[in-house]
Amino acid sequence: MAQVTSSGRLETVSSSPTTSAWVNERLHVGCAIFEGDRGVLDCLDTIRDLAGQYTVAEVIYDPWRFGQAAQELEREGLIMEKFPQNDTKMVPASNTLHAAITGGARAGTSLRVGRPLH
């Protein structure tokens, strides 16, 4: 989901309408869960706050409810990548995340969902 370089650059923020997750240069993981009608708006605010603190390389999102929000963030200069949540995508993503967690991922290690660790 995120790649952090040794210089502390936040490479990826993963986002759905109800959650945002991020990693800092010390591999401290942050997560926020949003509920209700304001979930998308609160998630947008969190992503904007993170973009103010870190250099965000891309935001991965599920287009189901986050389509318009993604367009707004893209217009603001963030790189957006669609990631529909279906079995074809989520099973490999879950396996990659599990391997990263149990394998002790470190700074500079890619944790991009659905992509092999580098």
Secondary structure, DSSP 8 states (H G I E B T S, - for coil): --BB-TT--B-EEEEETTEEEEE-TT--EEEEE--STTHHHHHHHHHHHHHHHS---EEEE-HHHHHHHHHHHHHTT--EEE---SHHHHHHHHHHHHHHHHTT--TT-B--TTS---
